[in-house]
Amino acid sequence: MTEGVVPSGRAPFGERLAGVFETFGQLSVGIDPHDYLLDAWGLPRSASGVREFGLRVVDAAAGRVGILKPQVAFFELYGSAGFSALEDVLAAARAAGLLVIADAKRGDIGTSAAAYGRAWLEPGSPLEADAVTLTAYAGVGSLLPVFELAEQAGKGAFVLSATSNPESFALQTARASWGGEDLSLSGLVAGEVSTFNRSATPGPGGVRAAVGNIGLVLGATKNLTDYGIDRDALAEGPATPVLAPGFGFQGATFGDVRPVFGALTATTVVAVSRSVLAAGASGLASSIQNQAIELNDALAATR
Protein backbone atom coordinates (compact mmCIF):
# COMPACT_ATOMS: atom_id res chain seq x y z
CA MET A 1 0.00 0.00 0.00
CA THR A 2 1.22 3.51 -0.80
CA GLU A 3 2.79 5.17 2.22
CA GLY A 4 0.28 7.23 4.18
CA VAL A 5 -2.87 5.88 2.50
CA VAL A 6 -5.77 5.22 4.82
CA PRO A 7 -8.18 2.63 3.38
CA SER A 8 -11.43 4.46 2.78
CA GLY A 9 -13.91 1.61 2.53
CA ARG A 10 -15.73 3.61 -0.13
CA ALA A 11 -16.91 2.13 -3.40
CA PRO A 12 -14.58 2.41 -6.39
CA PHE A 13 -14.66 5.72 -8.24
CA GLY A 14 -16.06 4.23 -11.45
CA GLU A 15 -18.94 2.70 -9.54
CA ARG A 16 -19.66 5.96 -7.75
CA LEU A 17 -19.49 7.88 -11.02
CA ALA A 18 -22.05 5.53 -12.57
CA GLY A 19 -24.28 6.07 -9.53
CA VAL A 20 -24.09 9.85 -9.96
CA PHE A 21 -25.04 9.50 -13.63
CA GLU A 22 -28.05 7.42 -12.64
CA THR A 23 -29.22 9.91 -10.00
CA PHE A 24 -28.30 13.32 -11.44
CA GLY A 25 -27.24 12.80 -15.05
CA GLN A 26 -23.87 13.45 -16.67
CA LEU A 27 -23.44 17.21 -16.27
CA SER A 28 -20.43 18.55 -14.39
CA VAL A 29 -20.23 22.19 -13.33
CA GLY A 30 -16.87 23.94 -13.31
CA ILE A 31 -15.68 26.27 -10.59
CA ASP A 32 -13.65 28.69 -12.72
CA PRO A 33 -13.46 32.11 -11.04
CA HIS A 34 -12.08 34.13 -13.97
CA ASP A 35 -11.39 37.77 -13.17
CA TYR A 36 -14.30 38.95 -15.30
CA LEU A 37 -16.67 36.58 -13.51
CA LEU A 38 -15.50 37.76 -10.10
CA ASP A 39 -16.18 41.32 -11.27
CA ALA A 40 -19.61 40.39 -12.60
CA TRP A 41 -20.49 38.63 -9.35
CA GLY A 42 -19.39 41.65 -7.30
CA LEU A 43 -16.52 39.74 -5.69
CA PRO A 44 -12.93 40.89 -5.15
CA ARG A 45 -10.07 39.52 -7.20
CA SER A 46 -8.54 37.84 -4.18
CA ALA A 47 -8.44 34.60 -2.22
CA SER A 48 -11.56 35.65 -0.34
CA GLY A 49 -13.28 36.33 -3.66
CA VAL A 50 -12.52 32.92 -5.17
CA ARG A 51 -13.53 31.26 -1.90
CA GLU A 52 -16.92 32.96 -1.92
CA PHE A 53 -17.32 32.22 -5.63
CA GLY A 54 -16.61 28.53 -5.08
CA LEU A 55 -18.94 28.21 -2.10
CA ARG A 56 -21.76 29.82 -4.08
CA VAL A 57 -21.26 27.32 -6.89
CA VAL A 58 -21.35 24.45 -4.41
CA ASP A 59 -24.62 25.74 -2.94
CA ALA A 60 -26.20 26.18 -6.37
CA ALA A 61 -25.05 22.76 -7.63
CA ALA A 62 -26.08 20.67 -4.62
CA GLY A 63 -29.18 18.65 -5.40
CA ARG A 64 -29.17 19.70 -9.08
CA VAL A 65 -26.06 17.96 -10.42
CA GLY A 66 -23.72 15.41 -8.92
CA ILE A 67 -20.29 16.54 -10.14
CA LEU A 68 -18.15 19.65 -9.65
CA LYS A 69 -14.85 20.41 -11.37
CA PRO A 70 -12.86 23.20 -9.71
CA GLN A 71 -10.09 24.64 -11.91
CA VAL A 72 -7.16 24.68 -9.51
CA ALA A 73 -5.21 27.39 -11.40
CA PHE A 74 -7.66 30.12 -10.41
CA PHE A 75 -7.08 29.34 -6.73
CA GLU A 76 -3.33 28.76 -7.05
CA LEU A 77 -3.13 32.29 -8.46
CA TYR A 78 -3.44 33.62 -4.90
CA GLY A 79 -0.75 31.44 -3.34
CA SER A 80 -1.23 29.86 0.05
CA ALA A 81 -4.37 31.90 0.71
CA GLY A 82 -5.81 30.64 -2.56
CA PHE A 83 -5.11 27.04 -1.65
CA SER A 84 -6.73 27.64 1.74
CA ALA A 85 -9.79 28.95 -0.10
CA LEU A 86 -9.81 25.85 -2.29
CA GLU A 87 -9.61 23.62 0.78
CA ASP A 88 -12.78 25.28 2.10
CA VAL A 89 -14.56 24.82 -1.24
CA LEU A 90 -13.55 21.16 -1.46
CA ALA A 91 -14.70 20.53 2.11
CA ALA A 92 -18.06 22.15 1.36
CA ALA A 93 -18.47 20.04 -1.78
CA ARG A 94 -17.70 16.84 0.16
CA ALA A 95 -20.20 17.84 2.83
CA ALA A 96 -22.82 18.39 0.12
CA GLY A 97 -22.25 14.89 -1.26
CA LEU A 98 -20.89 16.11 -4.59
CA LEU A 99 -18.35 14.16 -6.60
CA VAL A 100 -15.33 16.43 -7.12
CA ILE A 101 -12.84 16.29 -9.99
CA ALA A 102 -9.88 18.52 -9.19
CA ASP A 103 -8.71 19.97 -12.49
CA ALA A 104 -5.06 20.23 -11.47
CA LYS A 105 -3.34 18.62 -14.49
CA ARG A 106 -0.47 17.24 -12.44
CA GLY A 107 2.22 14.86 -13.64
CA ASP A 108 5.76 13.82 -12.73
CA ILE A 109 7.85 10.73 -12.05
CA GLY A 110 8.52 8.49 -9.07
CA THR A 111 8.04 9.89 -5.61
CA SER A 112 7.01 13.27 -7.01
CA ALA A 113 4.10 11.69 -8.89
CA ALA A 114 3.20 9.78 -5.74
CA ALA A 115 3.20 13.01 -3.74
CA TYR A 116 0.85 14.64 -6.22
CA GLY A 117 -1.44 11.65 -5.88
CA ARG A 118 -1.41 11.88 -2.11
CA ALA A 119 -2.09 15.63 -2.22
CA TRP A 120 -5.26 15.25 -4.29
CA LEU A 121 -6.54 11.74 -3.61
CA GLU A 122 -5.41 10.59 -0.18
CA PRO A 123 -8.32 10.38 2.28
CA GLY A 124 -7.94 13.15 4.86
CA SER A 125 -5.72 15.35 2.70
CA PRO A 126 -6.67 19.05 2.91
CA LEU A 127 -7.04 19.01 -0.89
CA GLU A 128 -8.86 15.67 -1.06
CA ALA A 129 -10.96 15.23 -4.19
CA ASP A 130 -12.65 12.22 -5.76
CA ALA A 131 -10.52 12.43 -8.90
CA VAL A 132 -7.74 14.54 -10.35
CA THR A 133 -6.67 15.41 -13.90
CA LEU A 134 -3.18 14.32 -14.92
CA THR A 135 -0.68 14.88 -17.72
CA ALA A 136 1.31 11.98 -19.18
CA TYR A 137 4.13 13.71 -21.05
CA ALA A 138 6.63 11.73 -18.94
CA GLY A 139 4.84 8.53 -19.99
CA VAL A 140 1.65 6.94 -18.72
CA GLY A 141 3.78 4.56 -16.66
CA SER A 142 5.09 7.51 -14.63
CA LEU A 143 1.55 7.96 -13.31
CA LEU A 144 1.25 4.44 -11.91
CA PRO A 145 1.76 5.61 -8.28
CA VAL A 146 -1.28 7.86 -8.69
CA PHE A 147 -3.33 5.13 -10.39
CA GLU A 148 -2.48 2.65 -7.65
CA LEU A 149 -3.37 5.08 -4.89
CA ALA A 150 -6.67 5.80 -6.65
CA GLU A 151 -7.47 2.08 -6.75
CA GLN A 152 -6.68 1.67 -3.06
CA ALA A 153 -8.56 4.75 -1.88
CA GLY A 154 -11.70 4.49 -4.04
CA LYS A 155 -10.63 7.47 -6.12
CA GLY A 156 -10.14 8.21 -9.81
CA ALA A 157 -8.05 10.15 -12.32
CA PHE A 158 -8.46 11.53 -15.84
CA VAL A 159 -5.39 11.62 -18.09
CA LEU A 160 -5.16 14.22 -20.86
CA SER A 161 -5.37 12.46 -24.22
CA ALA A 162 -7.14 14.55 -26.90
CA THR A 163 -7.67 17.98 -25.41
CA SER A 164 -10.16 20.60 -26.58
CA ASN A 165 -7.65 23.35 -27.44
CA PRO A 166 -6.70 23.78 -31.13
CA GLU A 167 -2.96 23.81 -30.33
CA SER A 168 -3.12 20.14 -29.30
CA PHE A 169 -3.40 18.64 -32.75
CA ALA A 170 0.24 18.46 -33.89
CA LEU A 171 1.59 16.94 -30.68
CA GLN A 172 -1.32 14.66 -29.81
CA THR A 173 -1.58 13.19 -33.33
CA ALA A 174 2.18 12.57 -33.66
CA ARG A 175 2.95 8.90 -34.22
CA ALA A 176 4.59 6.46 -31.83
CA SER A 177 5.28 2.74 -31.80
CA TRP A 178 3.90 0.75 -28.86
CA GLY A 179 3.39 -2.99 -28.55
CA GLY A 180 4.20 -3.46 -32.20
CA GLU A 181 1.54 -0.97 -33.28
CA ASP A 182 1.85 2.43 -34.91
CA LEU A 183 -0.31 4.78 -32.81
CA SER A 184 -0.95 8.46 -32.31
CA LEU A 185 0.24 9.82 -28.98
CA SER A 186 -3.42 10.32 -28.01
CA GLY A 187 -4.15 6.72 -28.92
CA LEU A 188 -1.09 5.55 -27.01
CA VAL A 189 -2.24 7.31 -23.83
CA ALA A 190 -5.77 5.99 -24.26
CA GLY A 191 -4.57 2.45 -24.83
CA GLU A 192 -2.34 2.41 -21.77
CA VAL A 193 -5.10 3.79 -19.56
CA SER A 194 -7.52 1.16 -20.86
CA THR A 195 -4.94 -1.56 -20.25
CA PHE A 196 -4.49 -0.41 -16.66
CA ASN A 197 -8.25 -0.51 -16.05
CA ARG A 198 -8.43 -4.06 -17.39
CA SER A 199 -5.50 -5.19 -15.25
CA ALA A 200 -6.66 -3.54 -12.01
CA THR A 201 -7.59 -5.85 -9.16
CA PRO A 202 -11.26 -6.89 -9.27
CA GLY A 203 -13.48 -5.80 -6.41
CA PRO A 204 -15.07 -7.91 -3.65
CA GLY A 205 -15.94 -11.42 -4.78
CA GLY A 206 -13.76 -11.03 -7.85
CA VAL A 207 -16.35 -8.85 -9.58
CA ARG A 208 -14.86 -6.33 -12.00
CA ALA A 209 -16.62 -2.97 -12.17
CA ALA A 210 -18.43 -2.02 -15.37
CA VAL A 211 -16.65 1.36 -15.35
CA GLY A 212 -12.93 1.78 -14.74
CA ASN A 213 -11.45 4.19 -12.21
CA ILE A 214 -8.91 5.81 -14.52
CA GLY A 215 -10.30 7.88 -17.37
CA LEU A 216 -9.32 10.19 -20.20
CA VAL A 217 -9.77 13.86 -21.01
CA LEU A 218 -11.23 13.93 -24.54
CA GLY A 219 -12.36 17.26 -25.95
CA ALA A 220 -15.89 17.54 -27.29
CA THR A 221 -14.64 19.84 -30.05
CA LYS A 222 -12.53 17.08 -31.63
CA ASN A 223 -13.02 14.36 -34.22
CA LEU A 224 -11.60 11.60 -32.05
CA THR A 225 -10.83 9.41 -35.05
CA ASP A 226 -8.38 12.10 -36.21
CA TYR A 227 -6.63 11.71 -32.86
CA GLY A 228 -6.41 7.92 -33.15
CA ILE A 229 -8.98 7.22 -30.44
CA ASP A 230 -10.79 3.88 -30.76
CA ARG A 231 -14.06 4.64 -28.98
CA ASP A 232 -15.43 1.10 -29.30
CA ALA A 233 -12.32 -0.48 -27.77
CA LEU A 234 -12.33 1.98 -24.87
CA ALA A 235 -15.99 1.20 -24.16
CA GLU A 236 -15.27 -2.50 -23.61
CA GLY A 237 -15.41 -3.55 -19.97
CA PRO A 238 -14.38 -2.01 -17.81
CA ALA A 239 -15.43 1.01 -19.83
CA THR A 240 -13.13 4.01 -19.73
CA PRO A 241 -14.68 7.10 -18.12
CA VAL A 242 -14.27 10.34 -20.07
CA LEU A 243 -14.03 13.93 -18.91
CA ALA A 244 -15.23 16.04 -21.83
CA PRO A 245 -14.46 19.76 -21.91
CA GLY A 246 -15.30 22.05 -24.81
CA PHE A 247 -19.00 22.74 -24.33
CA GLY A 248 -20.48 26.21 -24.39
CA PHE A 249 -17.82 28.88 -24.90
CA GLN A 250 -15.53 26.50 -26.86
CA GLY A 251 -18.30 25.63 -29.31
CA ALA A 252 -19.56 22.11 -28.60
CA THR A 253 -23.25 21.55 -27.91
CA PHE A 254 -25.07 18.82 -26.01
CA GLY A 255 -26.26 17.46 -29.33
CA ASP A 256 -22.61 16.69 -30.14
CA VAL A 257 -22.11 14.28 -27.24
CA ARG A 258 -23.24 11.08 -28.92
CA PRO A 259 -21.75 11.85 -32.38
CA VAL A 260 -18.37 12.73 -30.82
CA PHE A 261 -18.11 10.06 -28.13
CA GLY A 262 -20.10 7.22 -29.67
CA ALA A 263 -19.82 4.06 -27.56
CA LEU A 264 -18.24 6.12 -24.76
CA THR A 265 -21.31 8.34 -24.35
CA ALA A 266 -22.62 6.42 -21.35
CA THR A 267 -19.40 7.04 -19.39
CA THR A 268 -18.80 10.66 -20.44
CA VAL A 269 -18.79 13.53 -17.93
CA VAL A 270 -20.09 16.58 -19.80
CA ALA A 271 -18.19 19.54 -18.37
CA VAL A 272 -19.61 23.06 -18.51
CA SER A 273 -18.31 26.15 -16.73
CA ARG A 274 -18.53 29.65 -18.18
CA SER A 275 -21.82 28.92 -19.95
CA VAL A 276 -23.50 28.42 -16.56
CA LEU A 277 -21.33 30.73 -14.46
CA ALA A 278 -22.18 33.66 -16.74
CA ALA A 279 -25.71 33.56 -15.30
CA GLY A 280 -24.34 35.22 -12.17
CA ALA A 281 -24.82 34.27 -8.54
CA SER A 282 -28.56 35.00 -8.61
CA GLY A 283 -29.23 33.00 -11.76
CA LEU A 284 -26.74 30.19 -11.25
CA ALA A 285 -29.03 27.60 -9.69
CA SER A 286 -31.64 27.87 -12.42
CA SER A 287 -28.94 27.88 -15.12
CA ILE A 288 -27.48 24.65 -13.74
CA GLN A 289 -30.91 23.05 -13.51
CA ASN A 290 -31.81 24.08 -17.05
CA GLN A 291 -28.57 22.79 -18.54
CA ALA A 292 -28.89 19.48 -16.70
CA ILE A 293 -32.36 19.04 -18.20
CA GLU A 294 -31.15 20.10 -21.66
CA LEU A 295 -28.33 17.55 -21.54
CA ASN A 296 -30.63 14.73 -20.43
CA ASP A 297 -33.07 15.61 -23.22
CA ALA A 298 -30.29 15.77 -25.82
CA LEU A 299 -28.92 12.35 -24.82
CA ALA A 300 -32.41 10.83 -24.85
CA ALA A 301 -33.13 12.29 -28.30
CA THR A 302 -29.97 10.81 -29.85
CA ARG A 303 -30.31 7.27 -28.51
Buried (B, 14 or more C-beta within 10 A) or exposed (E): EBEEBEEBEEBBBBBBBBBBBEEBBBBBBBBBBBEEBBEBBEBEBBBBBBBBBBBBBBBBBBBBBBBBBBBBEBBBBBEEBBBBBBBBBBBBBBEBEBBBBBBBBBBBEEEBBBBBBBBBBBBEBEBBBBBBBBBBEBEBEBBBBBBBBBBBBBBBBBBBBBBBEEEBBEEBBEEBEBEEEEBBBBBBBBBBBBEBBEEBEEEEEEEBBEBBBBBBBBBBBBEBEEBBBBBEEBBEEBBBBBBBBBBBEBEBEBBBBBEBBBBBBBBBBBBBBBBBBBBEBEBBBEBBBBBBEBBBEBBEEEE
